């Protein structure tokens, strides 16, 4: 009998540690539940349910997030949020949201298997991501907690800025692109591909 087993999008990839030959750590964030929430109003019962279930306030300001413990609520658009939590808490969160929003014009969808999350940690993490996208991530707008959807290496992606010391960014991409993006980051985070912003670039070794 064939036995089914679960594999994360990047289960076959080895995490890369920083060191003399690499400025950042690359690792997959596994075991993360993700719930997509569509809500036409951020006032009244809808926002209250999200607070009751997740412990976090529904962020109303564009490109922001709110975190309570291990649960985060990320702003995606004026009527859409991504709620993330440890995978073992997903079912309870999903049921709580569906039950609480049953009489509200809302949509709650489990998307835990839809995306891969790659964490970049270390000095230059933002610059490495900037190689694949147009936004200037060095601007003061991108503080810890900020969220930025973007076209990255020609695919849809999203950055969630976790910390500045050290630089830590979670990069969300759809599962089908996970290996492509991982390999892209492995190549572009190599010292030979380094880009020093706002200064003359040394000639690469021959």
C-alpha positions as CSV (number, residue, x, y, z in Angstrom):
1,X,0.0,0.0,0.0
2,X,1.3,3.5,-0.9
3,X,1.6,5.7,2.1
4,X,1.3,9.5,1.6
5,X,3.7,11.8,3.3
6,X,3.8,15.5,3.6
7,X,6.8,17.5,2.2
8,X,7.4,21.2,2.5
9,X,8.0,23.1,-0.7
10,X,11.7,23.2,-0.1
11,X,12.2,20.0,1.8
12,X,15.0,18.9,-0.6
13,X,17.0,22.1,-0.1
14,X,19.8,22.5,2.5
15,X,19.7,25.7,4.5
16,X,22.7,27.9,3.8
17,X,24.5,29.5,6.7
18,X,26.3,32.8,6.6
19,X,30.0,33.0,6.8
20,X,33.1,34.0,4.9
21,X,31.7,32.9,1.6
22,X,28.1,34.1,2.1
23,X,26.7,37.3,3.8
24,X,23.2,35.9,4.7
25,X,21.5,32.8,6.0
26,X,18.9,31.2,3.7
27,X,16.4,28.9,5.3
28,X,12.8,27.7,4.7
29,X,10.3,28.6,7.3
30,X,8.4,25.4,7.6
31,X,5.4,24.5,9.7
32,X,3.6,27.8,9.2
33,X,-0.2,28.0,8.8
34,X,-1.6,30.6,6.5
35,X,-5.2,31.8,6.3
36,X,-6.4,34.2,3.7
37,X,-9.1,36.6,5.0
38,X,-11.3,38.7,2.7
39,X,-13.5,41.2,4.7
40,X,-15.4,44.1,3.2
41,X,-15.4,46.1,6.4
42,X,-12.7,46.6,9.1
43,X,-15.2,47.9,11.6
44,X,-17.7,46.3,13.8
45,X,-18.0,42.5,14.2
46,X,-15.4,41.6,11.6
47,X,-12.4,43.3,13.2
48,X,-13.6,42.2,16.7
49,X,-13.6,38.5,15.6
50,X,-10.1,38.7,14.3
51,X,-8.9,40.2,17.5
52,X,-10.8,37.6,19.6
53,X,-9.4,34.7,17.6
54,X,-5.8,35.8,16.8
55,X,-5.1,38.3,19.6
56,X,-3.9,40.7,17.0
57,X,-5.5,43.9,15.8
58,X,-6.5,43.9,12.2
59,X,-4.0,46.3,10.5
60,X,-5.8,49.0,8.5
61,X,-2.8,50.9,7.3
62,X,-1.4,49.7,3.9
63,X,1.7,47.5,4.0
64,X,1.7,47.0,7.7
65,X,1.2,44.0,10.0
66,X,0.2,43.2,13.6
67,X,1.6,40.4,15.7
68,X,0.4,38.8,18.9
69,X,2.7,36.0,20.2
70,X,3.3,33.6,17.3
71,X,0.4,34.9,15.2
72,X,0.7,37.7,12.7
73,X,-1.9,39.5,10.5
74,X,-0.4,40.9,7.3
75,X,-2.2,43.6,5.2
76,X,-2.5,42.6,1.6
77,X,-5.1,45.0,0.2
78,X,-8.0,47.2,1.4
79,X,-10.1,44.0,2.0
80,X,-7.6,41.2,2.3
81,X,-5.2,40.0,5.0
82,X,-2.9,37.0,5.4
83,X,-3.0,35.5,8.9
84,X,0.0,33.3,9.8
85,X,0.5,31.1,12.9
86,X,2.2,27.8,13.8
87,X,0.7,25.0,11.8
88,X,-0.6,23.2,14.8
89,X,-2.8,26.3,15.7
90,X,-4.2,26.6,12.2
91,X,-7.3,24.4,12.5
92,X,-8.4,26.2,15.7
93,X,-7.8,29.6,14.2
94,X,-9.7,28.6,11.0
95,X,-12.7,27.3,12.8
96,X,-12.8,30.3,15.1
97,X,-12.7,32.8,12.2
98,X,-15.3,30.8,10.2
99,X,-17.6,30.5,13.2
100,X,-17.2,34.2,14.3
101,X,-17.7,35.6,10.8
102,X,-20.5,33.3,9.7
103,X,-23.0,36.2,9.6
104,X,-20.5,38.7,8.1
105,X,-19.7,39.2,4.5
106,X,-16.3,37.6,4.6
107,X,-14.3,34.7,3.1
108,X,-11.8,32.6,5.1
109,X,-9.5,30.2,3.2
110,X,-6.8,27.9,4.4
111,X,-3.7,28.6,2.1
112,X,-1.1,26.9,4.3
113,X,0.1,24.8,1.4
114,X,-0.1,27.5,-1.3
115,X,3.1,29.4,-0.4
116,X,6.7,28.8,0.5
117,X,8.4,31.1,2.9
118,X,12.2,31.7,2.6
119,X,13.9,33.6,5.4
120,X,16.9,35.8,4.7
121,X,19.0,36.8,7.7
122,X,22.1,38.9,7.8
123,X,23.7,42.1,6.5
124,X,22.6,42.8,3.0
125,X,19.4,40.7,3.0
126,X,17.5,43.7,1.6
127,X,20.0,44.3,-1.1
128,X,19.9,40.7,-2.3
129,X,16.1,40.9,-2.6
130,X,16.4,44.3,-4.4
131,X,18.3,42.5,-7.2
132,X,15.1,40.8,-8.2
133,X,12.6,43.7,-7.7
134,X,12.0,47.3,-8.3
135,X,11.3,48.7,-4.8
136,X,14.1,50.5,-2.9
137,X,14.0,48.4,0.3
138,X,16.6,50.7,2.0
139,X,14.0,53.5,2.4
140,X,12.9,54.2,6.0
141,X,9.4,53.1,5.2
142,X,10.4,49.5,5.5
143,X,10.7,49.1,9.2
144,X,10.2,45.8,11.1
145,X,6.5,44.7,10.6
146,X,6.2,46.3,7.1
147,X,4.8,44.2,4.3
148,X,5.5,44.7,0.6
149,X,4.0,42.8,-2.3
150,X,6.1,43.0,-5.4
151,X,7.2,41.3,-8.6
152,X,10.3,39.4,-7.7
153,X,12.5,37.7,-10.3
154,X,9.5,37.8,-12.6
155,X,7.1,36.1,-10.1
156,X,4.5,37.4,-7.6
157,X,6.1,37.6,-4.1
158,X,5.7,39.4,-0.8
159,X,8.3,40.6,1.8
160,X,7.6,40.7,5.5
161,X,10.3,42.6,7.3
162,X,10.9,40.9,10.7
163,X,13.9,42.7,12.2
164,X,16.8,45.1,11.6
165,X,19.3,43.6,14.0
166,X,20.2,41.4,12.2
167,X,18.4,42.1,9.0
168,X,15.7,39.5,8.7
169,X,13.1,39.3,5.9
170,X,10.6,36.6,5.1
171,X,10.0,36.2,1.4
172,X,6.7,34.6,0.4
173,X,6.3,33.0,-3.0
174,X,3.8,30.6,-4.4
175,X,4.7,26.9,-3.9
176,X,5.2,26.1,-7.6
177,X,8.0,28.8,-7.8
178,X,9.7,27.8,-4.6
179,X,12.7,25.9,-6.0
180,X,13.2,28.5,-8.8
181,X,13.4,31.3,-6.2
182,X,15.6,29.3,-3.8
183,X,18.1,28.7,-6.6
184,X,17.9,32.3,-7.6
185,X,18.7,33.4,-4.1
186,X,21.6,30.9,-3.7
187,X,23.2,32.3,-6.8
188,X,22.6,36.0,-6.1
189,X,23.7,35.9,-2.5
190,X,27.1,34.6,-3.4
191,X,30.0,37.0,-2.8
192,X,30.8,37.1,-6.5
193,X,27.4,38.5,-7.1
194,X,27.6,41.1,-4.3
195,X,26.4,44.7,-5.0
196,X,27.7,47.5,-2.8
197,X,25.0,50.2,-3.0
198,X,26.1,53.7,-3.8
199,X,29.7,53.0,-4.5
200,X,32.1,51.7,-7.2
201,X,31.9,48.0,-7.8
202,X,35.1,46.0,-7.7
203,X,35.9,43.8,-10.7
204,X,34.8,40.2,-10.1
205,X,37.6,37.6,-9.9
206,X,38.4,35.9,-13.2
